[in-house]
Amino acid sequence: MNVSLKTSVGVFCGASNDVAEHWLETASNLGRLVAQQQLRLVYGGGRVGLMGRVADGCLEAGGEVVGVITEKLMQIEVAHENLNSLEITSDMSTRRNHMIERSDVFVVLPGGVGTLDELFEVLALTDLDYHSKKVGLLNSLGYYDHMLSFLERASSEGFISRDCLSSMVVESEPEKLLKALIFG
């Protein structure tokens, strides 16, 4: 079912299958919630790790999924094959920028350096008034606790504004995070 939906949720997350099942289930759950709320999922276009599971969860629940992937990742065959649409970009920077442009809000799930790059990019763009899109961090099982402590320290030292930190919505459950971003 390809329905025109009004709000697009950009999801940034890990692409490794070598993670605990809890993280994969969390991603599947978020994908289902996006579909159930009749939102559009915009994500990195892959079929592996949390990335693949968030897309599968959304698709299985009848949602619309837009993937944005690089040519290089297409060549190593990690692209998801069953999406409503898949955009192919030349590099990671262009990919991230297209995802940001196509999304109305952002959800950041657990991930590695690529996920952190995407999180900090959207936070910086928010802080510098390039956009006013909400940024949500899923801190399930305290995954981001140490990073949040660091950000608090950077703010107390004057390197990050309180407004920047307060613009980020942090929740431990996907349902609460999505509700706060969309309806809060």
N, C-alpha and C positions, 0 to 999 in steps of 0.2 A: 504494500500500500504506500504510494508516494503522495503524501498530503502536503500542501503548502502550509508551513508552520511559521509562526511569527517570531519566536525567540530561538536563537542558536546558542548552544552551550559548547564552548571550546574546551576540550579536555586535554590536558598535558599529563603524561604518565610514562612509566617505565615500559620497555619493550623486551624484557628478559623473561623467559620461561623458567629460569632457575631461581624462582622465588617461592615463598611459602604459599600454600593453597589459599590461605586467608586473603592475601593481597589480590589474587586472581578472582576470588569470589566477590570481594569488595568492588572490583571493577565491573564485573557482570551485573551486580546489583545496581550500581550507578547507571549503567546503560539501560537497564529495564526501567528505572525511575524516570530517566529522560524521555523514553518512549511513552510511558504512562501519563506523563504530564503534557504530552503532545508538543514536545520541544524537539528541535533538530540537533543532532550531535555532529560537531565538527572536531576531527581528531587527526592524528598523524598518518592515517592510511594503512597501518600495518596489521598483520594477522597474528602477531606473536605477543606474548606477555600480557601485561595489563591492557596494552593498546588493543590487541585482538579481542580480549574478553569484553572490554567496554563496548566495542562495536557489535560483537555477537549478542550481548545482552540486549542492546537497543534494537537490533534487527529482529531477534526472536520475539520481542514484544511488539513488533509492528511499527517500529520507529523509522525515521529517516536518518541516514548516516552519510555524511560528506567526509571523504578522506582527502588529505593533502600529503603527498609523498614526493621524495626526490627521485630523479632519474637513477642515481646510484643504488638506492634501496629497491627500486623496481628491478634493476639488473640482477640483484642477488635474491630475487623472488620472495620478498617478505611482504609484498602488497596483499591486502585483503581483496578477494575476488568478488564478493557479493554485495558491494556497497551500492547505494543509490547513485553516487557520483564519486569519481576519483580524479583529482587534479594532480598533475605531475609537474614539479618545479625543477629548476636547474641545481639548486643548492639548499642547504639547511636554513640559511638566513631568509631566503625568499619563501621557503615553506612556512617558517614561523610567521613571517609578515602576512602571508595570505591567510593563515589560520586566525591571526589577530583581527584582520579586516573582516573576515566572515563570521566572527563570533560576537555575540551581544554580552555575554558574561563568560567567566572562565572558572573551571574547576581544576585544581592541581591535586592529583593523586600521588602516592609514593612513586619515586623514580630516582634516577641517578643524575649525572651532571647535565644531560640534555634537558631533563625536566626542570632542574634548578635554573638553567639558562632561560628557559621559557617563563618560569615564574618571575624571575627578576626582571626580565624584559617587560612583561605586562605591568609589573609594579612600578618600574621606572617610568613607563609611558603614562601611567595614572598620576604619579607624583609630579611629572612635568606638564600635566594638563594636555597631553596629546589625545587622550580619550578619558571618558569617565565611566568606563565599564567596570563592573564589580569583579573582584578577584577572590575566589574561595580556595582555601587550603584544607584538604581533608587530612586531619592529623590523627588518623586511626591508630590505635595502640601506641600513641605517643611518638609516632615515626618522626615527626618534625620538631619534637620538643627542644632538642639541642640547637637547631637552627633558629627557633623562635627566641630562645634565650640569647643567642648571639645578636639577633636583630634588636632585642630590647637593650642590650649593652650598647650597640652602635647608636641607638637612639639616645640613650642617656649620655653618651659621649658627644652628641651633637652631629653625628654623621648622617642620621636618617631622621626625617621629621616625624613627629607624633602623628600628623595627618596621614602620612604615607602608611605607617603601621596600622592605623585605625581604619584605613580603607580596605584592608585585607580581612575577610571573614574567615574565621577559623572554627571548625567543628570536627568532632570525632566520628560522626555518623553521616553517611551519604544523604539520608532523608532530610536531616536537619540542615545540612549545608545547602542542598538544592533549594529547600524552602526559603532559607534566609536570602539566597541570591536572587531568586525569582520573585518571591512574594513579600520579602522583608523590607 
